Amino acid sequence: MKKIVAIIAFALLGNLLNAQDLTGTWSDKEVYSKKLNGFYNDFVGANAKYVYSTGKVGRDKLHLVAHDKVTMKEVASVALFDVKAAKAKDPKKYKGIHYHKSIVFENTLYVFWLIDSKTKDELFVESFDSKLKPLNPLKKIYELNSSKKRFKKSRAFYNG
C-alpha cells in the first residue's frame, strides 16, 4: 500500500514540477477587402526579416506581400506580372501563362510562371529583392518540347 501511495505522490509532484504555461499574443484585427487589398492565398516563405505571402486583388491581379516577422505588419506589397495586361499587348506570347511557384532566399525572391501548351512547356521568372523592389522583369529561362499530343493518343487507345 505504501508503494502505491508513494508512486501516486511521485507522479503528482512530478507533474506539478514540470508543468508548462502556454502564453500567446494576438495581432490586431485587420479588415480585408477584395477590391482594396485582396485576400491571402498562400504562404510563400520567409527570411530573417520578413514573411512573404501571395494574395489576389480582384479577379486576376496577383500580389506578393511582405510582413514584418515580429509584428506581422504589412511592410511592402508588389503587383506581380499582370496576365490580363500582357495578353492585351501580345495575346500569342503569353497565352496560357499562370503562376507556378515562388522561392525565397535571404536577399532575393524568384517568382516562376509557366505556360503549358500542346507542343512545349515554357518557364518564366521575375525576381525581387527582400523589400520587394523589382530586380529583373519577366524573362523566359527554359523551354521544353513536350509530347503531350502523343501521350493523349496513347492514353485514349489504352482506355478504349
C-alpha positions in Angstrom: 0.0 0.0 0.0 2.8 2.4 0.9 4.4 1.7 -2.5 1.2 2.7 -4.4 0.8 5.9 -2.4 4.4 6.8 -3.0 4.1 6.2 -6.8 0.9 8.3 -6.9 2.5 11.1 -4.9 5.6 11.0 -7.0 3.5 11.2 -10.2 1.5 14.2 -8.9 4.6 16.0 -7.7 6.5 15.3 -11.0 3.6 16.6 -13.0 3.3 19.8 -10.9 7.1 20.5 -11.1 7.3 20.0 -14.9 4.1 21.8 -15.9 4.3 24.3 -18.7 2.4 27.5 -19.2 1.0 28.4 -22.7 1.2 32.1 -23.5 0.2 33.7 -26.7 -0.2 37.1 -28.3 -2.8 38.0 -30.9 -2.1 40.5 -33.6 -4.5 43.4 -34.2 -7.7 42.8 -36.2 -7.2 43.5 -39.9 -10.1 44.0 -42.3 -9.6 42.8 -45.9 -11.5 43.9 -48.9 -11.3 42.0 -52.2 -11.1 45.3 -54.2 -8.6 47.2 -51.9 -6.0 44.8 -50.6 -7.3 41.3 -51.6 -7.2 38.1 -49.8 -4.2 36.0 -49.0 -3.8 32.8 -50.9 -0.6 31.2 -49.9 2.4 31.4 -47.6 5.4 31.7 -49.9 8.4 31.6 -47.5 10.4 33.6 -45.0 13.9 35.0 -44.5 15.5 36.7 -41.4 13.3 39.8 -41.5 10.2 39.1 -43.5 7.4 36.6 -44.1 6.0 36.5 -47.6 2.6 35.6 -48.9 0.6 35.9 -52.1 -2.8 37.4 -52.5 -5.3 38.2 -55.2 -6.8 41.7 -55.6 -9.9 41.5 -57.8 -10.0 38.5 -60.2 -6.7 38.5 -62.0 -4.2 40.6 -60.1 -1.7 38.6 -58.0 0.2 40.4 -55.3 3.3 39.5 -53.3 3.2 40.8 -49.8 6.0 41.1 -47.2 5.1 41.1 -43.5 7.5 42.0 -40.6 8.4 38.8 -38.9 7.9 40.1 -35.4 4.8 42.3 -35.6 3.3 40.8 -38.8 2.5 44.3 -40.1 2.5 44.6 -43.9 5.8 46.2 -44.9 5.7 46.0 -48.7 3.5 44.8 -51.5 4.1 44.5 -55.2 1.9 43.5 -58.1 3.2 40.5 -59.9 3.1 40.0 -63.6 -0.3 41.2 -64.8 -1.5 38.4 -67.1 -4.5 40.3 -68.4 -2.5 43.3 -69.4 0.2 41.1 -71.1 -2.4 39.2 -73.0 -3.9 42.5 -74.2 -0.5 43.6 -75.5 0.6 40.4 -77.1 -2.0 37.7 -77.0 0.1 34.9 -78.6 3.2 35.4 -76.5 1.7 34.8 -73.0 -1.3 32.6 -74.0 -1.9 30.2 -71.1 0.6 31.7 -68.7 -0.1 31.0 -65.0 1.6 31.4 -61.6 3.7 28.4 -60.8 5.8 28.9 -57.7 7.8 31.4 -55.6 11.2 30.7 -54.0 12.5 32.9 -51.1 16.2 33.4 -50.4 17.8 35.7 -47.8 18.2 38.7 -50.3 16.2 37.6 -53.3 12.8 36.3 -54.3 12.1 34.4 -57.5 8.6 34.1 -58.9 8.1 31.5 -61.6 5.4 31.4 -64.3 4.5 28.5 -66.5 3.0 28.1 -70.0 1.8 24.6 -70.8 0.9 24.1 -74.4 0.4 21.0 -76.6 3.8 21.3 -78.2 6.1 22.9 -75.5 6.4 23.9 -71.9 7.9 27.3 -71.1 9.2 28.5 -67.7 9.4 32.3 -67.0 10.9 34.0 -63.9 10.8 37.5 -62.4 13.0 38.5 -59.4 12.7 40.9 -56.4 14.9 41.9 -53.6 13.9 41.3 -50.0 12.0 44.6 -49.8 10.1 43.6 -52.9 11.8 46.0 -55.3 12.0 44.5 -58.8 15.4 43.3 -59.8 14.6 41.6 -63.2 11.4 41.7 -65.2 9.7 38.6 -66.5 12.1 36.6 -68.7 11.9 33.1 -70.3 14.5 30.8 -68.8 13.6 27.4 -70.0 11.7 25.7 -72.8 11.0 22.0 -73.2 9.4 20.4 -76.2 6.6 18.1 -75.0 4.9 15.1 -76.5 1.6 15.6 -74.8 -0.3 15.0 -78.1 1.3 11.6 -78.4 0.6 10.8 -74.8 -3.1 11.7 -75.1 -3.4 9.5 -78.2 -1.8 6.5 -76.5 -3.9 7.0 -73.3 -7.1 7.1 -75.4 -6.1 3.9 -77.2 -5.3 2.3 -73.9 -8.5 3.3 -72.2 -10.5 2.0 -75.1 
